């Protein structure tokens, strides 16, 4: 076996018998390899799209918090006579940070409970 064949075999590109025989197992492994590559391509594309969607949602939340902060500031200037700019900044930050922290806390709590359930399932199978 040549050095190049050994490298490809070590990476999992070919099976040892496949390189010499070229039989049906070679065709099957090639098909499996192509299917795995297509799955990787589709997964990468989905991950990229989800990343873009995440940023769109994040920016949408920031815009909504800024607009709502302006509305709160406008109302507070009329009611309490507060400074518009300072109230707008403070209200916008509060309207963005408070829901964001609540979401992060919920996500962490869900992750923790999922991990505990998975551990309990593992222990149930092992024990």
C-alpha positions as YAML, in Angstrom:
chain: A
units: angstrom
residues:
- id: 1
  name: UNK
  ca: [0.00, 0.00, 0.00]
- id: 2
  name: UNK
  ca: [1.41, 3.38, -0.96]
- id: 3
  name: UNK
  ca: [1.87, 6.21, 1.52]
- id: 4
  name: UNK
  ca: [-1.01, 8.20, -0.05]
- id: 5
  name: UNK
  ca: [-3.35, 5.21, 0.30]
- id: 6
  name: UNK
  ca: [-2.33, 4.82, 3.95]
- id: 7
  name: UNK
  ca: [-3.09, 8.51, 4.60]
- id: 8
  name: UNK
  ca: [-6.50, 8.26, 2.94]
- id: 9
  name: UNK
  ca: [-7.21, 5.07, 4.87]
- id: 10
  name: UNK
  ca: [-6.19, 6.75, 8.14]
- id: 11
  name: UNK
  ca: [-8.58, 9.61, 7.42]
- id: 12
  name: UNK
  ca: [-11.33, 7.11, 6.69]
- id: 13
  name: UNK
  ca: [-11.56, 7.93, 2.99]
- id: 14
  name: UNK
  ca: [-11.13, 4.30, 1.88]
- id: 15
  name: UNK
  ca: [-11.38, 0.88, 3.41]
- id: 16
  name: UNK
  ca: [-8.28, -1.30, 3.09]
- id: 17
  name: UNK
  ca: [-9.86, -3.86, 0.74]
- id: 18
  name: UNK
  ca: [-11.78, -1.27, -1.26]
- id: 19
  name: UNK
  ca: [-8.73, 0.34, -2.85]
- id: 20
  name: UNK
  ca: [-7.56, -2.91, -4.41]
- id: 21
  name: UNK
  ca: [-10.87, -4.60, -5.18]
- id: 22
  name: UNK
  ca: [-13.14, -1.76, -6.25]
- id: 23
  name: UNK
  ca: [-16.07, -4.06, -5.51]
- id: 24
  name: UNK
  ca: [-19.59, -3.34, -4.29]
- id: 25
  name: UNK
  ca: [-18.40, -2.34, -0.83]
- id: 26
  name: UNK
  ca: [-16.36, 0.43, -2.47]
- id: 27
  name: UNK
  ca: [-19.44, 1.75, -4.29]
- id: 28
  name: UNK
  ca: [-21.47, 1.58, -1.10]
- id: 29
  name: UNK
  ca: [-18.85, 3.41, 0.95]
- id: 30
  name: UNK
  ca: [-18.58, 6.05, -1.78]
- id: 31
  name: UNK
  ca: [-22.36, 6.54, -1.68]
- id: 32
  name: UNK
  ca: [-22.27, 6.77, 2.11]
- id: 33
  name: UNK
  ca: [-19.41, 9.27, 1.90]
- id: 34
  name: UNK
  ca: [-21.35, 11.42, -0.58]
- id: 35
  name: UNK
  ca: [-24.46, 11.27, 1.62]
- id: 36
  name: UNK
  ca: [-22.39, 12.31, 4.66]
- id: 37
  name: UNK
  ca: [-20.85, 15.20, 2.72]
- id: 38
  name: UNK
  ca: [-24.28, 16.38, 1.58]
- id: 39
  name: UNK
  ca: [-25.50, 16.18, 5.20]
- id: 40
  name: UNK
  ca: [-22.55, 18.32, 6.30]
- id: 41
  name: UNK
  ca: [-23.28, 20.89, 3.59]
- id: 42
  name: UNK
  ca: [-26.97, 21.05, 4.52]
- id: 43
  name: UNK
  ca: [-26.12, 21.33, 8.23]
- id: 44
  name: UNK
  ca: [-23.64, 24.16, 7.60]
- id: 45
  name: UNK
  ca: [-26.22, 26.03, 5.52]
- id: 46
  name: UNK
  ca: [-28.88, 25.57, 8.22]
- id: 47
  name: UNK
  ca: [-26.48, 26.78, 10.91]
- id: 48
  name: UNK
  ca: [-25.62, 29.87, 8.85]
- id: 49
  name: UNK
  ca: [-29.31, 30.65, 8.31]
- id: 50
  name: UNK
  ca: [-30.07, 30.20, 12.01]
- id: 51
  name: UNK
  ca: [-27.19, 32.52, 12.89]
- id: 52
  name: UNK
  ca: [-28.60, 35.18, 10.56]
- id: 53
  name: UNK
  ca: [-32.08, 34.67, 12.03]
- id: 54
  name: UNK
  ca: [-30.65, 35.03, 15.54]
- id: 55
  name: UNK
  ca: [-29.08, 38.39, 14.64]
- id: 56
  name: UNK
  ca: [-32.27, 39.59, 12.95]
- id: 57
  name: UNK
  ca: [-34.28, 38.75, 16.07]
- id: 58
  name: UNK
  ca: [-31.66, 40.40, 18.29]
- id: 59
  name: UNK
  ca: [-31.64, 43.60, 16.22]
- id: 60
  name: UNK
  ca: [-35.45, 43.58, 16.01]
- id: 61
  name: UNK
  ca: [-35.59, 43.41, 19.80]
- id: 62
  name: UNK
  ca: [-33.15, 46.31, 20.06]
- id: 63
  name: UNK
  ca: [-35.23, 48.41, 17.68]
- id: 64
  name: UNK
  ca: [-38.44, 47.59, 19.54]
- id: 65
  name: UNK
  ca: [-36.81, 48.41, 22.88]
- id: 66
  name: UNK
  ca: [-35.60, 51.75, 21.50]
- id: 67
  name: UNK
  ca: [-39.02, 52.66, 20.12]
- id: 68
  name: UNK
  ca: [-40.79, 51.56, 23.32]
- id: 69
  name: UNK
  ca: [-38.20, 53.48, 25.38]
- id: 70
  name: UNK
  ca: [-39.01, 56.60, 23.34]
- id: 71
  name: UNK
  ca: [-42.71, 56.09, 23.98]
- id: 72
  name: UNK
  ca: [-42.12, 55.65, 27.72]
- id: 73
  name: UNK
  ca: [-39.90, 58.75, 27.78]
- id: 74
  name: UNK
  ca: [-42.50, 60.80, 25.91]
- id: 75
  name: UNK
  ca: [-45.17, 59.72, 28.41]
- id: 76
  name: UNK
  ca: [-42.90, 60.41, 31.41]
- id: 77
  name: UNK
  ca: [-42.00, 63.90, 30.16]
- id: 78
  name: UNK
  ca: [-45.70, 64.74, 30.01]
- id: 79
  name: UNK
  ca: [-46.57, 63.11, 33.35]
- id: 80
  name: UNK
  ca: [-43.53, 63.69, 35.59]
- id: 81
  name: UNK
  ca: [-41.55, 66.30, 33.67]
- id: 82
  name: UNK
  ca: [-38.42, 64.12, 33.38]
- id: 83
  name: UNK
  ca: [-35.64, 64.79, 30.86]
- id: 84
  name: UNK
  ca: [-36.57, 63.10, 27.57]
- id: 85
  name: UNK
  ca: [-33.11, 61.86, 26.50]
- id: 86
  name: UNK
  ca: [-32.08, 60.39, 29.84]
- id: 87
  name: UNK
  ca: [-35.46, 58.76, 30.30]
- id: 88
  name: UNK
  ca: [-35.37, 57.40, 26.75]
- id: 89
  name: UNK
  ca: [-31.93, 55.86, 27.26]
- id: 90
  name: UNK
  ca: [-32.81, 54.39, 30.64]
- id: 91
  name: UNK
  ca: [-36.16, 53.01, 29.52]
- id: 92
  name: UNK
  ca: [-34.67, 51.53, 26.34]
- id: 93
  name: UNK
  ca: [-31.92, 49.76, 28.26]
- id: 94
  name: UNK
  ca: [-34.40, 48.44, 30.83]
- id: 95
  name: UNK
  ca: [-36.80, 47.27, 28.12]
- id: 96
  name: UNK
  ca: [-33.95, 45.43, 26.36]
- id: 97
  name: UNK
  ca: [-31.96, 44.08, 29.31]
- id: 98
  name: UNK
  ca: [-34.73, 42.88, 31.63]
- id: 99
  name: UNK
  ca: [-36.46, 40.62, 29.06]
- id: 100
  name: UNK
  ca: [-33.05, 39.47, 27.83]
- id: 101
  name: UNK
  ca: [-31.95, 38.45, 31.32]
- id: 102
  name: UNK
  ca: [-35.27, 36.69, 31.89]
- id: 103
  name: UNK
  ca: [-34.79, 34.73, 28.65]
- id: 104
  name: UNK
  ca: [-31.20, 33.80, 29.53]
- id: 105
  name: UNK
  ca: [-32.24, 32.62, 33.00]
- id: 106
  name: UNK
  ca: [-35.05, 30.50, 31.49]
- id: 107
  name: UNK
  ca: [-32.70, 28.98, 28.91]
- id: 108
  name: UNK
  ca: [-30.11, 28.09, 31.57]
- id: 109
  name: UNK
  ca: [-32.81, 26.58, 33.79]
- id: 110
  name: UNK
  ca: [-34.13, 24.49, 30.87]
- id: 111
  name: UNK
  ca: [-30.61, 23.32, 30.00]
- id: 112
  name: UNK
  ca: [-30.01, 22.30, 33.60]
- id: 113
  name: UNK
  ca: [-33.27, 20.36, 33.81]
- id: 114
  name: UNK
  ca: [-32.57, 18.66, 30.44]
- id: 115
  name: UNK
  ca: [-29.12, 17.63, 31.67]
- id: 116
  name: UNK
  ca: [-30.61, 16.22, 34.89]
- id: 117
  name: UNK
  ca: [-33.23, 14.26, 32.92]
- id: 118
  name: UNK
  ca: [-30.56, 12.87, 30.57]
- id: 119
  name: UNK
  ca: [-28.42, 11.86, 33.56]
- id: 120
  name: UNK
  ca: [-31.41, 10.16, 35.20]
- id: 121
  name: UNK
  ca: [-32.11, 8.25, 31.96]
- id: 122
  name: UNK
  ca: [-28.47, 7.14, 31.75]
- id: 123
  name: UNK
  ca: [-28.50, 6.00, 35.36]
- id: 124
  name: UNK
  ca: [-31.79, 4.15, 34.77]
- id: 125
  name: UNK
  ca: [-30.27, 2.23, 31.86]
- id: 126
  name: UNK
  ca: [-27.00, 1.53, 33.62]
- id: 127
  name: UNK
  ca: [-28.46, 0.76, 37.04]
...
